[in-house]
Every structure is written in C-alpha cells, then in structure tokens.
Amino acid sequence: MTTLVTGGAGLVGSRLLRHFVDAGLECRALVRSGKEVPAGVERIEGDLFDAAALKKAVEGVSAIVHLAAVFRTQDEKEIWRANLEGTRALIAAVKQHAPQARFIMASTCLVYSEDTSRPGQEGDELHPKQAYPASKIAAEKELQESGLNWCVLRLPFVYGDGDEHLAAVPAIVTRMKWHPAQTFSLAHQRDVARAFEFALTGSMDGRIVNIADDAPSTLYDMARAVGITIESSAQPLSNPWWGRADATLSRSLGFRPVVATLNQAIAEGIL
C-alpha cells in the first residue's frame, strides 16, 4: 500500500511526508531535480509534465496526495498551467496506470467569496476573482468529473513546525493591503498531515472538506505570535467573514485537530 505525494519537497509536503513515515506509511514522492525527500521515502525525480516520471510515480500506488501547486507568484499563466494543467496530467496518468487509487487533492479556503455573510461552506457557490483560487476550483472540477475515487481538502492558512509562514504575514499585509483585524482560519502543519492521513481511510471519499482548527486568528495576532508588530487600525472591516472557513463537516466525519488554537501552538513551542 504505497501513497504518492506530489509537492513533497514543499513546506507542507516535506512535513506531511515525515508524518506519514513516522506513522508507518509507505510513501513515494514526485520531486524536481535537486530536491530531497525525508529518509524512508521513495524518490521519483520529475514533475507533472514529465509523462515518463508520472507513469513511474503512479504505478502500483493505492493513493495519491496531490499537493503540488503554484501560489506565490504574479505570473497568472504559470499558476493556471501548474494548478489546472498539471492536475489534468496527473489525473490522466492515474486513470491510465492506477485507476483504483484514491486521489486526494489539496485545495484552498481562499475560494470563498470575499463578501460572504458567514464562514465559507463547502456547498457555497464560488466565483473567485484571483488566479490561484480560480485555478484550484477548476482543478477540483476536473477531479470530480474524472471517474476516480476522489476527495478534496480545502486548506486554510497553514503554519507551524518552523515553516516561517507566520513570519511572512507582515509582508503579505503590506503587499495585499489587508486590514490587521482580518481574521483567518488556521491549521497547524501537524493537523494538515493528520487530515490527509484521515482522508486515506476513505472517510472523506467523494467530498470536498474544509480543514481548520477551532479558533480563527487575526493577522495582527498571527504576526504578534512570532514577535512582530504590524500597524493596527480602528477602521471597520469591509469583508469581515472573508478568510474564515466552516469546519463543521470535517468534525462530523470524525476529524479533530490536535492543535486546536494558535495560542496552544505558542504555549507548546511548535510554531
């Protein structure tokens, strides 16, 4: 029972692979030239547009965890190429070489409308304007219509275990001109890995599921958690619910975070 992980050299993927290995799972990772994987992981060199590498990567696997994506770039063409066309190529390879495998795809909670009147729910009508969430929605649709055994995990702001995502918050606030009181759902790296491990059991098959901890945090508090103070503001929020995801479905399916809040992560020293 081998699980293929794409994007295994990334900040999420590398931590997920270590979690899987520690849990006793047999893992294989598709990574680019020069990228390493944790000990105990079978390394396949290539990318989503390398047909030979894809064939080698998917043959004999029981599951795929698809994390590979492009996000932090202004090149919208590359975002669409990687996130949609890359997913299409992976789906095609799985259908040809491992059609019985479970295909678990990482998506994003940024797909939800900026002017929503409550936390985003999996069944909401979606019309994202930015390239990254729009490309992920298109990729979700490709997977849903593939005929494969699938599920999609929509991830919130992911942090922890030294990934330095929280330290990047001030620059993001400045670049995006976000309000310091804007509140985001979070998930610790450990719970992201646990969520994908949970999905491997089949408990989320055929579903789109939001993953989030129990307490959304403001950008101000996220920066302060790593000792950085960003400029505060008393101006009202124009989109107070944007950035928050409703995780009720994941709880009903049996998933619970072990790092329930940002404050818990601070107290346990696992930022």
HULIN-V151865 format. One record per pair of residues at least 6 apart in sequence whose C-alpha atoms are under 6 Angstrom apart, sorted by the first residue. I is the first residue (numbers start at 1). GAP is how many residues later the second one is. D is the distance in Angstrom with one decimal. If there is no record, write none. Layout:
[[I/GAP/D] [I/GAP/D]]
//
This chain:
[[1/61/5.5] [2/24/4.9] [2/25/5.5] [2/59/4.8] [2/60/5.6] [3/24/4.9] [3/58/5.7] [3/59/6.0] [3/60/4.7] [3/61/5.6] [4/23/6.0] [4/24/4.7] [4/25/5.5] [4/60/4.7] [5/24/4.8] [5/59/5.9] [5/60/4.8] [5/61/5.9] [6/23/5.9] [6/24/5.2] [6/60/5.0] [6/61/5.3] [6/62/5.2] [7/6/5.6] [7/60/5.0] [7/61/3.9] [8/6/5.1] [8/21/5.6] [16/177/4.8] [27/14/5.2] [28/13/5.5] [28/14/4.4] [28/15/5.9] [29/14/5.2] [29/15/5.9] [30/14/4.8] [30/15/5.8] [31/14/5.2] [31/15/5.7] [32/13/5.5] [32/14/5.0] [32/15/5.9] [33/12/6.0] [46/7/5.4] [48/38/5.3] [59/38/5.5] [59/39/5.9] [62/39/4.6] [63/38/4.8] [63/39/4.4] [63/40/5.8] [64/39/4.8] [64/40/5.9] [65/39/4.9] [65/40/5.9] [66/39/4.7] [67/39/5.4] [69/14/5.3] [70/9/5.3] [76/55/6.0] [80/55/5.6] [83/52/5.9] [84/51/5.8] [84/55/5.0] [102/47/5.0] [102/48/5.8] [103/47/4.7] [104/46/5.7] [104/47/5.0] [104/48/5.7] [105/47/4.8] [106/46/6.0] [106/47/5.1] [107/29/5.9] [107/46/5.8] [107/47/4.4] [108/46/4.4] [108/47/4.7] [109/45/5.3] [109/46/5.5] [109/47/5.2] [110/23/5.9] [111/17/5.6] [111/22/4.9] [112/8/5.6] [114/128/4.9] [115/124/5.5] [118/123/5.5] [119/122/5.7] [119/125/4.9] [119/126/4.7] [119/127/5.2] [120/125/4.6] [120/126/5.6] [121/125/5.5] [128/6/5.3] [150/55/5.7] [150/56/5.4] [151/54/5.1] [151/55/5.1] [151/56/5.1] [151/57/5.9] [152/56/4.6] [153/55/5.9] [153/56/5.0] [153/57/5.9] [154/55/6.0] [154/56/4.8] [155/56/5.4] [156/29/5.6] [156/30/5.3] [157/29/4.8] [158/28/5.9] [158/29/5.0] [158/30/5.7] [159/6/5.5] [159/29/5.1] [159/30/5.7] [160/28/5.4] [160/29/5.4] [160/111/4.2] [161/109/5.3] [161/110/5.2] [162/109/5.8] [169/54/6.0] [180/39/5.1] [180/40/5.0] [180/52/6.0] [181/37/5.1] [182/36/5.4] [182/37/6.0] [183/34/5.2] [183/35/4.1] [184/32/5.2] [184/33/5.5] [184/59/4.5] [184/60/5.1] [185/27/5.9] [185/31/4.3] [185/59/4.8] [186/26/5.5] [186/27/5.8] [187/25/5.0] [187/26/5.3] [191/66/5.6] [210/37/5.3] [211/36/5.9] [212/35/5.8] [213/44/5.9] [213/47/5.1] [214/46/5.2] [214/47/6.0] [215/46/5.4] [265/6/6.0]]
//
